Amino acid sequence: MGCETENFVFVIEDGVLKKFYLKTNCRYLIVPEGVLELDSGIFRDNLKFRVVLLPDSLKRIGDGAFEYAEALSTLRIPENVTDIGIRAFSGCFKLKSIALPNRMQTIGEGAFYCCRSLESLIIPEGISVIGSEMFSQCNSLRSVILPSSLKTVADKAFEGCVSLESLTIPEGVREIGIQTFYRCTSLKSVVLPTGMKKIGKEAFWGCRSLERLTMPEGVNEIGKYAFRECLSLKKVHMSASVRSVGPWAFEKCKQLE
């Protein structure tokens, strides 16, 4: 059942949508023009709305704004939005696709955590950080295109992305965090940048489909358990710059030559 704006009462303070009240049962919501920001948790745990139409005036989506909005399947983020808060879409189990605007500047940690139906995403240029758990447990995620502006890929960023098959990490990234690709069981190919310095603890643990990996010249540290249980890993081309290999870094890599 659809609802127009007049079927809601909105509480807006200084451009921030603070609260809303339903006059009738609805499956979609139209946020009115003039709203600049969605307050933290505004749609948290909402089980009704399948579609939310956001206004062109919107600039920020607050922390946890749609967290566990389990019915949400369709959302268009307006071009003026520059900031997505921490865990903004965490637990949106039915959200299959989302287009991020080119003006985007920051995306908070865990923003898409456990979006189980999300299949692909293009991160726009200008984003420099993929925060902790940003795509963790996105079971259907097959394709992610990262921007050349990227500098940091944080801990558990892609942990448990069991459908992700390949990824190219941009040249500006110097370090892969702890458990960044932990149990990405379909991951076959990762292209590491030439400027990479460190591969964190348990970074590729359980990447059972990973067959080959080339360590770029410049990598000097491989963390503990970094490649544990990479059961298909046959060859690792280790650069001369590697100075430290943590304990059990290649444990249970049964096919490693």
C-alpha positions as CSV (number, residue, x, y, z in Angstrom):
1,M,0.0,0.0,0.0
2,G,1.4,3.4,-1.0
3,C,1.2,6.6,0.9
4,E,1.7,10.2,-0.2
5,T,3.4,12.8,2.0
6,E,0.0,14.0,3.5
7,N,-0.4,10.6,5.1
8,F,2.5,11.4,7.4
9,V,3.3,13.9,10.1
10,F,7.0,14.9,10.0
11,V,9.0,16.5,12.8
12,I,11.7,18.6,11.2
13,E,14.2,20.7,13.2
14,D,16.8,22.9,11.4
15,G,16.5,20.7,8.3
16,V,16.9,17.5,10.3
17,L,14.1,14.9,10.0
18,K,13.7,13.9,13.7
19,K,10.5,11.9,13.8
20,F,7.6,10.9,11.6
21,Y,4.1,9.5,12.4
22,L,1.9,7.4,10.1
23,K,-1.7,8.2,9.6
24,T,-2.3,4.9,7.8
25,N,-0.6,1.6,6.9
26,C,2.1,2.2,4.3
27,R,4.7,0.4,2.3
28,Y,6.6,3.4,0.9
29,L,7.5,6.8,2.2
30,I,8.2,10.1,0.5
31,V,10.5,12.3,2.6
32,P,9.6,16.0,1.8
33,E,11.8,18.5,0.1
34,G,13.7,20.8,2.4
35,V,15.0,18.0,4.6
36,L,18.8,18.2,4.8
37,E,19.6,15.3,7.1
38,L,18.1,12.1,8.3
39,D,18.6,11.9,12.1
40,S,20.4,8.9,13.6
41,G,18.2,5.8,13.8
42,I,15.2,7.5,12.1
43,F,14.1,4.3,10.3
44,R,15.9,1.8,12.6
45,D,14.0,-1.5,12.9
46,N,11.3,-0.3,10.6
47,L,9.7,-3.4,9.1
48,K,7.1,-1.7,6.9
49,F,8.7,0.4,4.2
50,R,9.9,-1.3,1.1
51,V,10.7,1.9,-0.7
52,V,11.8,5.3,0.7
53,L,12.0,8.2,-1.7
54,L,14.6,10.8,-0.5
55,P,14.5,14.5,-1.4
56,D,17.1,16.2,-3.7
57,S,17.8,18.6,-0.8
58,L,19.2,15.8,1.4
59,K,22.9,16.1,2.3
60,R,23.5,13.6,5.1
61,I,22.2,10.2,6.2
62,G,22.8,9.8,9.9
63,D,24.2,6.9,11.9
64,G,22.0,3.9,11.8
65,A,19.4,5.7,9.8
66,F,18.1,2.5,8.1
67,E,19.7,0.0,10.5
68,Y,17.7,-3.3,10.3
69,A,15.0,-1.7,8.1
70,E,14.5,-5.3,6.9
71,A,11.8,-4.6,4.3
72,L,13.7,-2.0,2.5
73,S,14.5,-3.1,-1.1
74,T,14.7,0.1,-3.2
75,L,16.5,3.3,-2.4
76,R,17.9,6.1,-4.5
77,I,20.5,8.3,-2.7
78,P,20.2,11.9,-4.1
79,E,23.2,13.6,-5.8
80,N,23.7,16.2,-3.0
81,V,24.4,13.6,-0.3
82,T,28.0,13.7,0.8
83,D,28.0,11.7,4.1
84,I,26.6,8.3,5.1
85,G,26.8,7.6,8.8
86,I,28.1,4.6,10.8
87,R,25.9,1.5,10.2
88,A,23.5,3.6,8.2
89,F,22.2,0.6,6.2
90,S,23.4,-2.2,8.4
91,G,21.0,-5.2,8.4
92,C,19.0,-4.1,5.3
93,F,18.6,-7.7,4.3
94,K,16.6,-7.1,1.1
95,L,18.5,-4.2,-0.3
96,K,19.9,-5.5,-3.6
97,S,21.4,-2.4,-5.2
98,I,22.3,1.1,-4.3
99,A,23.9,3.9,-6.3
100,L,26.3,6.2,-4.5
101,P,26.4,9.8,-5.7
102,N,29.6,11.3,-7.1
103,R,29.7,14.0,-4.4
104,M,30.1,11.4,-1.7
105,Q,32.9,12.3,0.8
106,T,32.6,9.9,3.7
107,I,31.0,6.5,4.4
108,G,30.8,5.4,8.0
109,E,32.1,2.1,9.5
110,G,29.7,-0.8,9.0
111,A,27.5,1.2,6.6
112,F,26.5,-1.9,4.7
113,Y,27.1,-4.5,7.3
114,C,25.0,-7.6,6.7
115,C,23.2,-6.3,3.6
116,R,22.7,-9.9,2.5
117,S,21.1,-9.2,-0.9
118,L,23.5,-6.5,-2.0
119,E,25.2,-7.7,-5.2
120,S,27.4,-4.9,-6.5
121,L,28.6,-1.5,-5.6
122,I,30.7,1.3,-7.2
123,I,32.5,3.4,-4.6
124,P,32.8,7.0,-6.0
125,E,36.0,8.9,-6.4
126,G,36.9,11.0,-3.4
127,I,36.3,8.3,-0.9
128,S,39.6,7.6,0.9
129,V,38.6,5.1,3.6
130,I,36.7,1.8,3.5
131,G,35.9,1.6,7.2
132,S,35.8,-1.4,9.5
133,E,33.1,-4.0,8.7
134,M,31.8,-1.8,5.9
135,F,30.7,-4.8,3.8
136,S,31.1,-7.5,6.4
137,Q,28.7,-10.4,5.9
138,C,27.4,-9.2,2.6
139,N,26.8,-12.7,1.4
140,S,25.6,-11.9,-2.2
141,L,28.3,-9.2,-2.9
142,R,30.0,-10.2,-6.2
143,S,31.5,-7.0,-7.5
144,V,33.0,-3.9,-5.8
145,I,34.8,-1.2,-7.7
146,L,37.1,0.8,-5.5
147,P,38.2,4.4,-6.3
148,S,41.7,5.5,-7.1
149,S,41.4,8.0,-4.2
150,L,41.3,5.1,-1.7
151,K,44.0,5.1,1.0
152,T,42.7,2.8,3.7
153,V,41.0,-0.6,3.8
154,A,40.2,-1.2,7.4
155,D,39.7,-4.3,9.6
156,K,37.0,-6.8,8.5
157,A,36.0,-4.6,5.6
158,F,35.0,-7.5,3.4
159,E,34.9,-10.3,6.1
160,G,32.5,-13.1,5.2
161,C,31.7,-11.8,1.6
162,V,31.4,-15.4,0.4
163,S,30.3,-14.5,-3.2
164,L,33.1,-12.0,-3.9
165,E,35.4,-13.5,-6.6
166,S,37.9,-10.8,-7.4
167,L,39.0,-7.4,-6.3
168,T,41.6,-4.8,-7.4
169,I,43.0,-2.7,-4.6
170,P,44.0,0.9,-5.8
171,E,47.6,2.1,-5.8
172,G,47.2,4.5,-2.8
173,V,46.4,1.7,-0.3
174,R,49.4,0.9,1.9
175,E,48.0,-1.7,4.3
176,I,45.3,-4.4,4.4
177,G,43.8,-4.6,7.9
178,I,43.0,-7.5,10.3
179,Q,40.6,-10.0,8.8
180,T,39.9,-7.8,5.8
181,F,39.0,-10.8,3.6
182,Y,38.4,-13.3,6.3
183,R,36.5,-16.3,4.9
184,C,35.8,-14.8,1.5
185,T,35.5,-18.4,0.3
186,S,34.9,-17.6,-3.4
187,L,37.8,-15.1,-3.7
188,K,40.0,-16.2,-6.6
189,S,42.0,-13.1,-7.5
190,V,43.2,-10.1,-5.6
191,V,45.4,-7.5,-7.2
192,L,47.6,-5.7,-4.6
193,P,49.0,-2.3,-5.3
194,T,52.7,-1.7,-5.8
195,G,52.9,0.6,-2.8
196,M,51.5,-2.0,-0.3
197,K,53.6,-2.3,2.9
198,K,51.7,-4.6,5.2
199,I,49.2,-7.4,5.1
200,G,47.5,-7.6,8.5
201,K,46.8,-10.5,10.8
202,E,44.3,-13.1,9.4
203,A,43.7,-10.9,6.4
204,F,43.0,-13.8,4.0
205,W,42.2,-16.6,6.5
206,G,39.9,-19.1,4.9
207,C,40.0,-17.7,1.3
208,R,39.7,-21.3,0.0
209,S,39.5,-20.4,-3.7
210,L,42.6,-18.2,-3.8
211,E,45.1,-19.9,-6.1
212,R,47.9,-17.4,-6.7
213,L,49.2,-14.2,-5.2
214,T,52.0,-11.8,-6.0
215,M,53.4,-9.7,-3.2
216,P,54.3,-6.3,-4.6
217,E,57.8,-5.0,-4.2
218,G,57.6,-3.0,-1.0
219,V,55.6,-5.3,1.2
220,N,57.7,-5.8,4.3
221,E,55.3,-7.5,6.8
222,I,52.8,-10.4,6.6
223,G,50.8,-10.9,9.7
224,K,50.1,-13.9,11.8
225,Y,47.7,-16.4,10.2
226,A,47.4,-14.1,7.2
227,F,46.8,-16.9,4.7
228,R,45.7,-19.7,7.0
229,E,43.4,-22.3,5.3
230,C,43.9,-20.9,1.8
231,L,43.4,-24.5,0.6
232,S,43.8,-23.8,-3.1
233,L,46.8,-21.5,-2.8
234,K,49.6,-23.0,-5.0
235,K,52.0,-20.1,-5.6
236,V,53.0,-17.0,-3.7
237,H,55.5,-14.7,-5.4
238,M,57.3,-13.2,-2.4
239,S,59.1,-9.9,-2.9
240,A,62.7,-9.4,-1.6
241,S,61.4,-6.6,0.6
242,V,59.5,-8.9,3.0
243,R,61.2,-8.8,6.3
244,S,58.7,-10.3,8.7
245,V,56.3,-13.2,8.2
246,G,54.1,-13.9,11.2
247,P,53.6,-17.3,12.9
248,W,51.5,-19.7,11.0
249,A,51.0,-17.2,8.1
250,F,50.5,-20.0,5.6
251,E,49.2,-22.8,7.9
252,K,47.0,-25.4,6.2
253,C,47.9,-24.1,2.8
254,K,48.0,-27.8,1.6
255,Q,48.8,-27.1,-2.0
256,L,51.4,-24.4,-1.6
257,E,54.5,-25.3,-3.6
